[in-house]
Amino acid sequence: MKIVADTSPLIAFAILDKLDLLEQIFSEYRIPQAVFAEISVWNKPFLVP
């Protein structure tokens, strides 16, 4: 299965320290340039409920 990743799920996986699950679940995934630019900001604030 192939997916195109959006920012919110990638941030959620990163917070949970589970980005490796993407490789386990999906055979191929793409991160658009705009999403990469958004998630690459160092010390970007996020909300944790």
C-alpha positions in Angstrom: 0.0 0.0 0.0 1.2 3.5 -0.9 0.4 6.7 1.0 1.1 10.4 0.8 1.9 11.7 4.3 0.4 14.8 5.8 1.9 16.9 8.6 -0.5 16.0 11.5 0.0 12.2 11.3 3.7 12.5 11.0 3.9 14.8 14.0 1.7 12.3 16.0 4.0 9.4 15.1 7.0 11.5 16.0 5.6 12.5 19.4 4.9 8.8 20.1 8.4 7.9 18.9 6.9 5.5 16.3 7.9 6.9 12.9 9.4 3.4 12.2 5.8 2.1 12.0 5.5 3.8 8.6 8.0 1.4 7.1 6.4 -1.6 8.8 2.8 -0.7 7.7 3.3 0.8 4.2 5.4 -0.5 1.3 5.9 3.1 0.0 5.2 6.6 1.4 5.7 10.0 0.1 6.2 13.3 2.0 5.4 16.3 -0.2 8.0 19.2 -0.2 5.6 21.5 1.7 5.0 18.9 4.4 8.7 18.3 4.8 9.3 22.0 5.1 6.6 22.3 7.8 7.8 19.4 9.9 11.5 20.3 9.6 11.2 23.4 11.7 13.3 23.0 14.8 11.6 23.5 18.2 8.2 24.0 16.6 5.6 24.2 19.3 2.9 21.6 19.4 -0.1 20.9 21.7 -0.3 17.7 23.7 -3.7 17.1 25.3 
